[in-house]
Amino acid sequence: IIAERARKRMYARSQKQAESKSIMKNITNCKKIHLSTKMLTVDYPVNFVKSVSCQICEHILADPVETTCKHLFCRLCILKCLKVLGSYCPSCHYPCFPTDLVNPVRSFLSMLNTLAVRCPVKDCHEEVTLGKYSHHFSSHKEQKDKGT
């Protein structure tokens, strides 16, 4: 009976966490602006992919920031969540304020910028580093603008 109650409690807790994650993803609504981890050209280990992903939207970190409790998020995602859900870390519920957010260490940012991603534009099969992605993507926009 005790084991069954514990199982039910753990199931309820996991359901609550899944609902919370879903709510946060709806708040951020960043699917069209952040890159999916599926765009990585290398099949990295799961733990590595998690370390370069936002803990809210689960996309590749975009303009990453670190909380005082050392969790990493896209700047846009964490700011939206703090505004809507209150001033605590979405991962561990430690108090967190926009003024507490800092840039991750430079070595992490350098590593992040060297990750290779596939361009999502139709008929473009180029692989570019994350650091050069926005320049590459804007070249598609320029070509599109010239074509119209």
Residue, then its C-alpha position, 0 to 999 in steps of 0.5 A: i500500500i505504501a509503495e502504491r501511494a508513493r508511485k501515485r504521488m510520483y506520477a502526479r508530480s511528473q504530470k504536474q511537471a509536464e503541465s508546467k513545462s507545457i505552460m512555459k512553452n506556451i508562454t514563450n512561443c518561440k518556435k519560429i525564432h529559436l532553432s530546434t536541437k534537431m537542426l544540429t548536424v552532429d548526433y551528440p549525446v543526450n546530456f550534451v544536447k541538454s546542456v546547450s538547450c534552453q530548459i524552458c523551450e528546449h531549443i538550442l540556447a539563443d542569447p543565453v543567460e545564467t541564473t544565480c542557481k546556475h541554470l541556462f535559458c534563452r534570454l527571451c524565454i526566461l524574461k517572459c516566464l519571470k514576467v508571467l509566472g513570478s520571480y523564481c527559477p523555472s527549473c528549481h524554484y529558487p528566487c530569481f529576478p531579471t537583474d540576477l541574470v548574467n552571461p554564461v562564461r566565455s568558453f561556454l559561449s565560444m563552444l556554443n557558437t562553434l556548433a554546426v547546424r543545418c540551414p532550415v531554408k528549403d533547398c539550402h543544404e548548407e551547414v553553418t556554425l551557430g555563431k555565423y547562422s544569423h548572417h547566413f540566414s539574413s543572406h536568404k532574406e536579402q535574396k528573397d527581397k531582391g527577388t520580389 
